[in-house]
Amino acid sequence: DRCSTLNQNHVIRMNTYIIFGVLALIGIFALINWNSKRNSNTHGIAENKTELRNVEIRQERRDLKLTVSYNYGETTKTISEKATAEIIKSTMESTNWNEFHIVQLEDENGNGYKALHVSGSLGDDGLASGFVTDDDHILLVKPLETVEQMTEILLDFLKGEEIWRNKYEYK
């Protein structure tokens, strides 16, 4: 009898170890599964926040003043204090590029004065673009040939200075 009682105690102890072992394994698998889901959600949230931040940077709101100068810069007219793509396109299309004009987007903020202009005429003067800051005036390296190219430069500058800087070379 004593032998069978010892055997039963041994079996009960072994069953207890097996049960605790299985429960421990289930707990470990549950913890790993929960943690990996949490990390993937956190990663997804981080990606979404990064994308939102990038969109905010790309859509950085700047109030750019659009001006047109006539008579080789003698007369300047403000078209809009808050230029939009539509206003820029309309201004470029309605300007008589057979005569010399300067169309400029001005950005005056806490970082100082910046202005991007396209200028010239389709005749003898040719077309150009320049970027003016408090300290510098640089010109587009590649010569312009069409009003459409000038319009595109202004629209890219309106989208954001980083977009414009990455697309064009000025020296």
MDAnalysis code that builds the backbone (N, CA, C; Angstrom):
import MDAnalysis as mda
import numpy as np

u = mda.Universe.empty(513, n_residues=171, atom_resindex=np.repeat(np.arange(171), 3), trajectory=True)
u.add_TopologyAttr("name", ["N", "CA", "C"] * 171)
u.add_TopologyAttr("resid", np.arange(1, 172))
u.add_TopologyAttr("resname", ["ASP", "ARG", "CYS", "SER", "THR", "LEU", "ASN", "GLN", "ASN", "HIS", "VAL", "ILE", "ARG", "MET", "ASN", "THR", "TYR", "ILE", "ILE", "PHE", "GLY", "VAL", "LEU", "ALA", "LEU", "ILE", "GLY", "ILE", "PHE", "ALA", "LEU", "ILE", "ASN", "TRP", "ASN", "SER", "LYS", "ARG", "ASN", "SER", "ASN", "THR", "HIS", "GLY", "ILE", "ALA", "GLU", "ASN", "LYS", "THR", "GLU", "LEU", "ARG", "ASN", "VAL", "GLU", "ILE", "ARG", "GLN", "GLU", "ARG", "ARG", "ASP", "LEU", "LYS", "LEU", "THR", "VAL", "SER", "TYR", "ASN", "TYR", "GLY", "GLU", "THR", "THR", "LYS", "THR", "ILE", "SER", "GLU", "LYS", "ALA", "THR", "ALA", "GLU", "ILE", "ILE", "LYS", "SER", "THR", "MET", "GLU", "SER", "THR", "ASN", "TRP", "ASN", "GLU", "PHE", "HIS", "ILE", "VAL", "GLN", "LEU", "GLU", "ASP", "GLU", "ASN", "GLY", "ASN", "GLY", "TYR", "LYS", "ALA", "LEU", "HIS", "VAL", "SER", "GLY", "SER", "LEU", "GLY", "ASP", "ASP", "GLY", "LEU", "ALA", "SER", "GLY", "PHE", "VAL", "THR", "ASP", "ASP", "ASP", "HIS", "ILE", "LEU", "LEU", "VAL", "LYS", "PRO", "LEU", "GLU", "THR", "VAL", "GLU", "GLN", "MET", "THR", "GLU", "ILE", "LEU", "LEU", "ASP", "PHE", "LEU", "LYS", "GLY", "GLU", "GLU", "ILE", "TRP", "ARG", "ASN", "LYS", "TYR", "GLU", "TYR", "LYS"])
u.atoms.positions = np.array([
    [0.804, -1.195, 0.000],
    [0.000, 0.000, 0.000],
    [0.849, 1.262, 0.000],
    [1.896, 1.155, 0.809],
    [2.767, 2.320, 0.893],
    [3.390, 2.611, -0.457],
    [3.734, 1.633, -1.187],
    [4.327, 1.786, -2.518],
    [3.312, 2.396, -3.475],
    [2.105, 1.968, -3.410],
    [1.111, 2.518, -4.322],
    [0.785, 3.961, -3.941],
    [0.809, 4.324, -2.660],
    [0.578, 5.708, -2.232],
    [1.720, 6.590, -2.722],
    [2.942, 6.123, -2.629],
    [4.090, 6.882, -3.141],
    [3.975, 7.062, -4.649],
    [3.562, 6.002, -5.323],
    [3.380, 6.062, -6.773],
    [2.309, 7.092, -7.134],
    [1.209, 7.099, -6.369],
    [0.125, 8.048, -6.643],
    [0.608, 9.485, -6.401],
    [1.346, 9.667, -5.295],
    [1.889, 11.009, -5.010],
    [2.831, 11.460, -6.124],
    [3.619, 10.530, -6.588],
    [4.549, 10.839, -7.690],
    [3.780, 11.213, -8.948],
    [2.738, 10.487, -9.277],
    [1.919, 10.758, -10.464],
    [1.222, 12.114, -10.306],
    [0.684, 12.374, -9.114],
    [0.002, 13.648, -8.882],
    [0.993, 14.804, -9.025],
    [2.195, 14.636, -8.458],
    [3.218, 15.666, -8.560],
    [3.614, 15.876, -10.019],
    [3.780, 14.807, -10.778],
    [4.142, 14.902, -12.194],
    [3.025, 15.588, -12.975],
    [1.776, 15.220, -12.697],
    [0.638, 15.860, -13.371],
    [0.592, 17.354, -13.044],
    [0.882, 17.695, -11.805],
    [0.904, 19.100, -11.396],
    [1.987, 19.853, -12.178],
    [3.178, 19.278, -12.282],
    [4.259, 19.904, -13.058],
    [3.857, 20.062, -14.521],
    [3.236, 19.043, -15.073],
    [2.806, 19.102, -16.478],
    [1.771, 20.211, -16.658],
    [0.797, 20.265, -15.746],
    [-0.242, 21.304, -15.850],
    [0.384, 22.696, -15.742],
    [1.263, 22.892, -14.737],
    [1.922, 24.196, -14.599],
    [2.789, 24.510, -15.822],
    [3.455, 23.525, -16.360],
    [4.282, 23.717, -17.545],
    [3.449, 24.139, -18.744],
    [2.310, 23.449, -18.936],
    [1.421, 23.789, -20.065],
    [0.858, 25.197, -19.866],
    [0.426, 25.518, -18.648],
    [-0.101, 26.861, -18.375],
    [0.970, 27.931, -18.608],
    [2.199, 27.631, -18.194],
    [3.301, 28.580, -18.409],
    [3.536, 28.800, -19.903],
    [3.527, 27.718, -20.677],
    [3.709, 27.841, -22.132],
    [2.573, 28.654, -22.762],
    [1.336, 28.365, -22.346],
    [0.191, 29.123, -22.875],
    [0.364, 30.603, -22.528],
    [0.763, 30.887, -21.303],
    [0.985, 32.273, -20.881],
    [2.070, 32.955, -21.696],
    [3.161, 32.236, -21.932],
    [4.264, 32.798, -22.726],
    [3.806, 33.098, -24.146],
    [3.096, 32.149, -24.795],
    [2.599, 32.359, -26.157],
    [1.617, 33.530, -26.197],
    [0.742, 33.623, -25.191],
    [-0.226, 34.721, -25.139],
    [0.499, 36.057, -25.005],
    [1.497, 36.106, -24.137],
    [2.261, 37.334, -23.923],
    [3.007, 37.747, -25.195],
    [3.640, 36.790, -25.856],
    [4.369, 37.079, -27.103],
    [3.401, 37.597, -28.166],
    [2.268, 36.937, -28.306],
    [1.266, 37.332, -29.304],
    [0.746, 38.741, -29.004],
    [0.417, 39.023, -27.758],
    [-0.087, 40.332, -27.371],
    [0.963, 41.411, -27.615],
    [2.211, 41.129, -27.245],
    [3.288, 42.097, -27.404],
    [3.563, 42.394, -28.881],
    [3.542, 41.366, -29.713],
    [3.809, 41.602, -31.141],
    [2.679, 42.406, -31.776],
    [1.430, 42.161, -31.361],
    [0.312, 42.964, -31.882],
    [0.451, 44.407, -31.429],
    [0.817, 44.600, -30.152],
    [0.982, 45.945, -29.626],
    [2.095, 46.684, -30.361],
    [3.205, 46.003, -30.611],
    [4.325, 46.628, -31.330],
    [3.947, 46.962, -32.753],
    [3.212, 46.070, -33.433],
    [2.841, 46.364, -34.817],
    [1.863, 47.528, -34.851],
    [0.956, 47.622, -33.859],
    [0.052, 48.762, -33.798],
    [0.822, 50.043, -33.522],
    [1.758, 49.985, -32.595],
    [2.580, 51.145, -32.274],
    [3.378, 51.574, -33.498],
    [3.924, 50.595, -34.222],
    [4.680, 50.904, -35.436],
    [3.765, 51.570, -36.469],
    [2.562, 51.035, -36.616],
    [1.600, 51.617, -37.558],
    [1.219, 53.030, -37.169],
    [1.015, 53.240, -35.860],
    [0.686, 54.578, -35.377],
    [1.844, 55.523, -35.641],
    [3.067, 55.071, -35.393],
    [4.245, 55.914, -35.638],
    [4.346, 56.270, -37.116],
    [4.101, 55.283, -37.996],
    [4.144, 55.564, -39.437],
    [3.072, 56.584, -39.808],
    [1.856, 56.419, -39.258],
    [0.780, 57.356, -39.563],
    [1.118, 58.757, -39.078],
    [1.706, 58.873, -37.873],
    [2.084, 60.186, -37.356],
    [3.164, 60.816, -38.229],
    [4.123, 60.007, -38.673],
    [5.184, 60.519, -39.538],
    [4.585, 61.013, -40.856],
    [3.665, 60.229, -41.425],
    [3.028, 60.628, -42.680],
    [2.240, 61.918, -42.484],
    [1.502, 62.027, -41.375],
    [0.757, 63.256, -41.107],
    [1.697, 64.447, -40.982],
    [2.822, 64.255, -40.291],
    [3.793, 65.331, -40.136],
    [4.347, 65.744, -41.496],
    [4.641, 64.759, -42.357],
    [5.150, 65.076, -43.700],
    [4.118, 65.848, -44.503],
    [2.852, 65.455, -44.389],
    [1.787, 66.174, -45.106],
    [1.716, 67.606, -44.591],
    [1.814, 67.784, -43.254],
    [1.772, 69.127, -42.704],
    [2.930, 69.970, -43.221],
    [4.113, 69.378, -43.312],
    [5.269, 70.112, -43.819],
    [5.059, 70.482, -45.279],
    [4.580, 69.490, -46.077],
    [4.344, 69.771, -47.492],
    [3.288, 70.857, -47.677],
    [2.294, 70.878, -46.779],
    [1.218, 71.842, -46.919],
    [1.419, 73.033, -45.991],
    [2.668, 73.306, -45.672],
    [3.013, 74.429, -44.812],
    [2.347, 75.678, -45.390],
    [1.538, 76.328, -44.594],
    [0.799, 77.482, -45.083],
    [1.669, 78.720, -44.991],
    [1.908, 79.286, -46.123],
    [2.629, 80.543, -46.193],
    [1.731, 81.502, -46.947],
    [1.658, 82.707, -46.490],
    [0.924, 83.715, -47.235],
    [1.920, 84.423, -48.138],
    [1.857, 84.089, -49.425],
    [2.780, 84.683, -50.396],
    [2.064, 85.784, -51.161],
    [2.716, 86.919, -51.254],
    [2.156, 88.046, -52.003],
    [2.588, 87.913, -53.462],
    [1.619, 88.043, -54.364],
    [1.895, 87.967, -55.805],
    [1.855, 89.371, -56.387],
    [2.957, 89.766, -57.024],
    [3.024, 91.087, -57.662],
    [3.431, 90.938, -59.123],
    [3.043, 91.928, -59.915],
    [3.476, 92.006, -61.319],
    [4.068, 93.393, -61.526],
    [5.258, 93.418, -62.120],
    [5.913, 94.693, -62.429],
    [5.946, 94.883, -63.938],
    [5.693, 96.135, -64.346],
    [5.682, 96.523, -65.753],
    [6.782, 97.551, -65.989],
    [6.977, 97.922, -67.233],
    [7.930, 98.976, -67.600],
    [9.300, 98.736, -66.967],
    [9.808, 97.534, -67.127],
    [11.122, 97.146, -66.600],
    [11.246, 97.424, -65.093],
    [10.158, 97.143, -64.357],
    [10.173, 97.268, -62.912],
    [9.779, 98.633, -62.388],
    [9.432, 99.577, -63.265],
    [9.065, 100.932, -62.829],
    [7.707, 100.947, -62.114],
    [6.786, 100.111, -62.549],
    [5.439, 100.074, -61.983],
    [5.173, 98.672, -61.451],
    [4.749, 98.591, -60.195],
    [4.447, 97.293, -59.600],
    [3.011, 97.296, -59.084],
    [2.314, 96.208, -59.390],
    [0.920, 96.058, -58.963],
    [0.808, 94.789, -58.116],
    [0.204, 94.894, -56.928],
    [-0.048, 93.715, -56.101],
    [-1.307, 93.030, -56.628],
    [-1.175, 91.763, -56.983],
    [-2.310, 90.983, -57.494],
    [-3.058, 90.338, -56.334],
    [-2.311, 89.782, -55.359],
    [-2.940, 89.119, -54.216],
    [-1.977, 89.093, -53.037],
    [-2.524, 89.294, -51.829],
    [-1.729, 89.168, -50.608],
    [-1.580, 87.705, -50.204],
    [-2.479, 86.850, -50.713],
    [-2.463, 85.411, -50.410],
    [-2.627, 84.638, -51.717],
    [-1.519, 84.484, -52.415],
    [-1.542, 83.848, -53.739],
    [-2.013, 82.397, -53.643],
    [-2.763, 81.976, -54.651],
    [-3.179, 80.582, -54.803],
    [-2.719, 80.111, -56.179],
    [-2.783, 78.814, -56.405],
    [-2.389, 78.262, -57.714],
    [-3.253, 78.868, -58.820],
    [-4.547, 79.021, -58.549],
    [-5.454, 79.568, -59.564],
    [-5.107, 81.008, -59.909],
    [-4.795, 81.801, -58.880],
    [-4.445, 83.213, -59.105],
    [-3.136, 83.298, -59.898],
    [-2.169, 82.455, -59.563],
    [-0.887, 82.466, -60.291],
    [-1.108, 82.108, -61.753],
    [-1.845, 81.021, -62.010],
    [-2.101, 80.597, -63.397],
    [-2.809, 81.697, -64.176],
    [-3.823, 82.284, -63.586],
    [-4.580, 83.343, -64.246],
    [-3.695, 84.544, -64.552],
    [-2.852, 84.925, -63.608],
    [-1.950, 86.068, -63.801],
    [-0.962, 85.790, -64.926],
    [-0.387, 84.597, -64.917],
    [0.600, 84.250, -65.951],
    [-0.048, 84.204, -67.334],
    [-1.273, 83.694, -67.409],
    [-1.971, 83.604, -68.703],
    [-2.406, 84.968, -69.207],
    [-2.754, 85.874, -68.304],
    [-3.270, 87.186, -68.730],
    [-2.162, 88.214, -68.963],
    [-0.930, 87.878, -68.609],
    [0.187, 88.806, -68.813],
    [0.650, 88.736, -70.265],
    [0.896, 89.889, -70.847],
    [1.391, 89.963, -72.231],
    [2.906, 89.750, -72.210],
    [3.321, 88.538, -72.465],
    [4.735, 88.192, -72.382],
    [5.523, 88.611, -73.627],
    [4.871, 89.321, -74.551],
    [5.614, 89.933, -75.659],
    [6.299, 91.207, -75.173],
    [5.872, 91.692, -73.997],
    [6.499, 92.833, -73.349],
    [7.158, 92.343, -72.060],
    [8.150, 93.083, -71.575],
    [8.890, 92.683, -70.384],
    [8.017, 92.837, -69.132],
    [7.957, 91.764, -68.320],
    [7.240, 91.774, -67.047],
    [8.046, 91.001, -66.002],
    [7.745, 91.292, -64.759],
    [8.289, 90.524, -63.633],
    [7.098, 90.074, -62.793],
    [6.948, 88.754, -62.628],
    [5.913, 88.215, -61.748],
    [6.651, 87.620, -60.554],
    [6.247, 88.042, -59.353],
    [7.013, 87.677, -58.169],
    [6.107, 87.190, -57.041],
    [6.586, 86.144, -56.359],
    [5.967, 85.666, -55.119],
    [6.872, 86.090, -53.978],
    [6.330, 86.846, -53.037],
    [7.112, 87.339, -51.902],
    [6.678, 86.630, -50.628],
    [7.655, 86.197, -49.857],
    [7.421, 85.531, -48.576],
    [8.135, 86.343, -47.509],
    [7.355, 87.135, -46.776],
    [7.944, 87.953, -45.726],
    [7.442, 87.404, -44.399],
    [8.333, 86.753, -43.656],
    [7.942, 86.171, -42.372],
    [9.050, 86.415, -41.359],
    [8.974, 85.720, -40.228],
    [9.959, 85.893, -39.174],
    [11.368, 85.524, -39.576],
    [11.503, 84.751, -40.670],
    [12.833, 84.331, -41.129],
    [13.434, 85.320, -42.117],
    [12.816, 86.466, -42.299],
    [13.349, 87.450, -43.238],
    [12.623, 87.422, -44.567],
    [13.108, 88.208, -45.495],
    [12.469, 88.384, -46.794],
    [12.989, 87.360, -47.792],
    [12.057, 86.760, -48.544],
    [12.405, 85.862, -49.644],
    [11.434, 86.153, -50.774],
    [11.929, 86.134, -51.980],
    [11.047, 86.333, -53.129],
    [11.575, 85.533, -54.316],
    [10.644, 84.909, -55.013],
    [10.978, 84.185, -56.236],
    [10.298, 84.924, -57.374],
    [11.058, 85.220, -58.411],
    [10.428, 85.905, -59.540],
    [10.757, 85.202, -60.852],
    [9.843, 85.366, -61.777],
    [10.088, 84.989, -63.170],
    [9.942, 86.288, -63.943],
    [10.769, 86.446, -64.961],
    [10.762, 87.728, -65.649],
    [11.229, 87.581, -67.088],
    [11.016, 88.667, -67.836],
    [11.497, 88.721, -69.203],
    [10.370, 88.909, -70.188],
    [10.701, 88.593, -71.433],
    [9.706, 88.661, -72.509],
    [10.041, 87.582, -73.533],
    [9.051, 87.241, -74.326],
    [9.259, 86.230, -75.366],
    [10.073, 86.794, -76.526],
    [10.282, 88.115, -76.525],
    [11.054, 88.756, -77.591],
    [12.532, 88.775, -77.281],
    [13.129, 89.940, -77.375],
    [14.571, 90.114, -77.246],
    [15.115, 89.830, -75.851],
    [14.321, 90.073, -74.826],
    [14.823, 89.961, -73.451],
    [15.060, 88.513, -73.022],
    [14.257, 87.583, -73.504],
    [14.345, 86.201, -73.043],
    [13.674, 86.054, -71.683],
    [13.662, 84.837, -71.171],
    [12.980, 84.550, -69.904],
    [13.984, 84.097, -68.856],
    [13.710, 84.454, -67.598],
    [14.626, 84.102, -66.509],
    [13.827, 83.927, -65.222],
    [14.526, 83.428, -64.212],
    [13.952, 83.329, -62.877],
    [15.045, 83.609, -61.862],
    [14.670, 84.295, -60.803],
    [15.628, 84.615, -59.760],
    [15.018, 84.431, -58.387],
    [15.889, 84.253, -57.413],
    [15.475, 84.096, -56.022],
    [16.227, 85.135, -55.203],
    [15.479, 85.951, -54.467],
    [16.055, 87.059, -53.717],
    [15.811, 86.835, -52.223],
    [16.856, 87.027, -51.431],
    [16.713, 87.007, -49.975],
    [17.293, 88.317, -49.447],
    [17.284, 88.474, -48.121],
    [17.887, 89.669, -47.523],
    [19.350, 89.808, -47.916],
    [20.017, 88.656, -48.137],
    [21.467, 88.655, -48.348],
    [21.922, 88.334, -49.766],
    [21.034, 87.835, -50.622],
    [21.505, 87.248, -51.877],
    [20.489, 87.411, -53.000],
    [20.968, 87.287, -54.232],
    [20.110, 87.231, -55.420],
    [20.748, 86.211, -56.362],
    [20.085, 85.078, -56.539],
    [20.631, 84.016, -57.382],
    [19.679, 83.749, -58.539],
    [20.246, 83.249, -59.635],
    [19.459, 83.023, -60.846],
    [19.368, 81.534, -61.178],
    [18.269, 81.180, -61.850],
    [18.072, 79.812, -62.323],
    [19.173, 79.480, -63.326],
    [19.812, 78.327, -63.134],
    [20.931, 77.929, -63.982],
    [20.450, 77.618, -65.399],
    [19.410, 76.798, -65.516],
    [18.906, 76.380, -66.830],
    [17.980, 77.468, -67.385],
    [18.255, 77.961, -68.590],
    [17.425, 79.030, -69.146],
    [15.981, 78.570, -69.401],
    [15.052, 79.498, -69.233],
    [13.641, 79.208, -69.477],
    [13.295, 79.498, -70.930],
    [12.355, 78.722, -71.452],
    [11.966, 78.910, -72.841],
    [10.489, 79.224, -73.019],
    [9.662, 78.861, -72.010],
    [8.221, 79.040, -72.173],
    [7.591, 79.668, -70.930],
    [6.427, 80.261, -71.133],
    [5.640, 80.807, -70.036],
    [5.174, 79.669, -69.129],
    [4.914, 78.499, -69.703],
    [4.491, 77.336, -68.912],
    [5.580, 76.943, -67.909],
    [6.840, 76.999, -68.311],
    [7.944, 76.688, -67.401],
    [7.986, 77.708, -66.259],
    [7.789, 78.974, -66.588],
    [7.782, 80.017, -65.559],
    [6.638, 79.783, -64.573],
    [5.472, 79.442, -65.101],
    [4.304, 79.181, -64.254],
    [4.570, 78.004, -63.327],
    [5.170, 76.951, -63.848],
    [5.469, 75.759, -63.051],
    [6.418, 76.089, -61.895],
    [7.412, 76.916, -62.143],
    [8.353, 77.317, -61.089],
    [7.612, 78.047, -59.968],
    [6.738, 78.973, -60.334],
    [5.977, 79.707, -59.316],
    [5.064, 78.766, -58.528],
    [4.407, 77.841, -59.225],
    [3.511, 76.893, -58.550],
    [4.286, 75.973, -57.605],
    [5.485, 75.543, -58.017],
    [6.308, 74.693, -57.147],
    [6.760, 75.467, -55.909],
    [7.087, 76.749, -56.066],
    [7.469, 77.577, -54.923],
    [6.284, 77.757, -53.973],
    [5.089, 77.901, -54.545],
    [3.880, 78.029, -53.734],
    [3.639, 76.760, -52.910],
    [3.920, 75.584, -53.488],
    [3.718, 74.304, -52.783],
    [4.626, 74.205, -51.567],
    [5.794, 74.781, -51.658],
    [6.723, 74.746, -50.532],
    [8.132, 74.992, -51.011],
    [8.868, 75.698, -50.189],
    [10.231, 76.046, -50.587],
    [11.102, 74.809, -50.771],
    [10.882, 73.769, -49.940],
    [11.688, 72.543, -50.063],
    [11.411, 71.837, -51.393],
    [10.146, 71.785, -51.789],
    [9.790, 71.174, -53.080],
    [10.502, 71.927, -54.202],
    [10.409, 73.244, -54.156],
    [11.016, 74.083, -55.191],
    [12.546, 73.918, -55.200],
    [13.169, 73.947, -54.030],
    [14.644, 73.828, -53.952],
    [15.149, 72.484, -54.486],
    [14.393, 71.428, -54.255],
    [14.818, 70.105, -54.706],
    [14.640, 69.902, -56.200],
    [13.883, 70.766, -56.849],
    [13.584, 70.582, -58.273],
    [14.415, 71.476, -59.193],
    [14.839, 72.641, -58.692],
    [15.522, 73.610, -59.549],
    [16.878, 73.981, -58.956],
    [17.801, 74.339, -59.863],
    [19.133, 74.749, -59.417],
    [19.335, 76.238, -59.691],
    [19.597, 76.961, -58.641],
    [19.850, 78.399, -58.724],
    [21.267, 78.668, -58.229],
    [21.969, 79.577, -58.901],
    [23.335, 79.973, -58.483],
    [23.497, 81.457, -58.633],
])
